[in-house]
Amino acid sequence: MIGLLKVRHVDVTNKDRYKAGYVAKRVRDALGVKLSHSSHHPIACRKLGAWKTDGTPQSEYDCDNRYCVYDSTLKACTYTHTWIDRLIKQLADPAVQIKVFGKQLAPM
């Protein structure tokens, strides 16, 4: 029996991009600290370089594309594996936590 296989390519938007909640969960799981996606993560974005602006990004020019990409449809940023890895590496140091947040993150 001979069969035909039809291969179809489907474009996927935001492949390998993650929302802030997922990023915070990965950091919490890796470091065992309380890190909020709504309060801690935006501070880290500003102080550790994911965002090029002091406010919430409003365009693709407000993000460092190594770490985040502004999605005009979502009107929000999505984040890369590189950003997750950078946060885990940087925030593993209590001195960096104090520099970024003004205090050490509480353990889980």
C-alpha positions as CSV (number, residue, x, y, z in Angstrom):
1,M,0.0,0.0,0.0
2,I,1.3,3.4,-0.9
3,G,0.1,6.5,0.9
4,L,0.6,10.2,0.4
5,L,1.6,12.5,3.2
6,K,0.6,16.1,2.8
7,V,2.9,18.4,4.8
8,R,1.4,21.7,5.7
9,H,3.3,24.6,7.2
10,V,1.4,26.7,9.7
11,D,2.7,30.0,10.9
12,V,2.6,30.5,14.7
13,T,2.6,33.9,16.2
14,N,4.7,34.6,19.3
15,K,6.5,31.2,19.1
16,D,9.0,31.0,22.0
17,R,7.6,34.1,23.6
18,Y,6.1,34.1,27.0
19,K,3.8,36.3,29.1
20,A,4.9,37.9,32.3
21,G,3.0,35.4,34.5
22,Y,5.0,32.5,32.9
23,V,8.3,34.3,33.3
24,A,7.6,35.0,37.0
25,K,6.6,31.4,37.6
26,R,9.8,30.1,36.0
27,V,11.9,32.5,38.2
28,R,9.9,31.5,41.4
29,D,10.4,27.8,40.6
30,A,14.1,28.2,39.9
31,L,15.0,30.4,42.9
32,G,12.3,29.5,45.4
33,V,11.4,33.2,46.0
34,K,8.2,35.2,45.8
35,L,8.2,37.1,42.6
36,S,5.0,38.8,41.4
37,H,4.4,39.2,37.7
38,S,2.4,42.3,38.3
39,S,4.6,44.2,40.7
40,H,8.2,42.7,40.8
41,H,8.5,41.7,37.1
42,P,7.9,45.3,35.7
43,I,10.5,46.7,38.1
44,A,13.0,44.0,36.9
45,C,12.1,44.8,33.3
46,R,13.0,48.5,33.9
47,K,16.1,48.0,36.0
48,L,17.6,45.0,34.2
49,G,17.1,46.2,30.7
50,A,14.2,44.5,29.0
51,W,12.3,47.8,28.7
52,K,14.0,50.9,27.3
53,T,11.4,53.2,28.9
54,D,10.4,54.1,32.5
55,G,6.8,53.4,31.7
56,T,5.1,50.3,30.3
57,P,6.1,49.8,26.6
58,Q,3.6,51.2,24.1
59,S,5.5,50.2,20.9
60,E,8.1,47.8,19.6
61,Y,10.8,50.5,20.1
62,D,10.3,50.5,23.8
63,C,11.7,46.9,24.2
64,D,15.1,45.4,24.0
65,N,14.3,42.6,21.4
66,R,16.8,40.3,23.0
67,Y,14.5,40.1,26.0
68,C,11.0,41.2,25.0
69,V,8.9,42.0,22.0
70,Y,5.9,44.3,22.0
71,D,2.9,42.7,20.5
72,S,0.5,45.4,19.1
73,T,-2.4,42.9,19.0
74,L,-2.1,42.0,22.7
75,K,-0.9,45.6,23.5
76,A,1.6,43.9,25.8
77,C,5.1,42.5,25.8
78,T,6.1,38.9,25.4
79,Y,9.4,37.7,26.7
80,T,12.2,35.4,25.5
81,H,14.0,32.4,27.0
82,T,17.0,34.8,27.1
83,W,15.1,37.1,29.5
84,I,14.0,34.2,31.7
85,D,17.6,32.9,31.9
86,R,18.9,36.4,32.6
87,L,16.4,37.0,35.4
88,I,17.2,33.6,37.1
89,K,21.0,34.3,36.8
90,Q,20.8,37.9,38.0
91,L,18.2,37.5,40.8
92,A,20.0,34.4,42.3
93,D,22.3,37.0,43.9
94,P,20.7,38.6,47.0
95,A,22.7,41.8,46.4
96,V,21.1,42.2,42.9
97,Q,17.7,41.6,44.5
98,I,18.3,44.5,46.9
99,K,19.6,46.7,44.1
100,V,16.6,46.0,41.9
101,F,13.7,45.8,44.5
102,G,15.2,47.6,47.5
103,K,15.0,44.4,49.5
104,Q,15.7,40.8,49.3
105,L,12.8,38.7,47.8
106,A,11.0,36.6,50.4
107,P,11.4,32.8,50.2
108,M,8.5,30.7,49.1
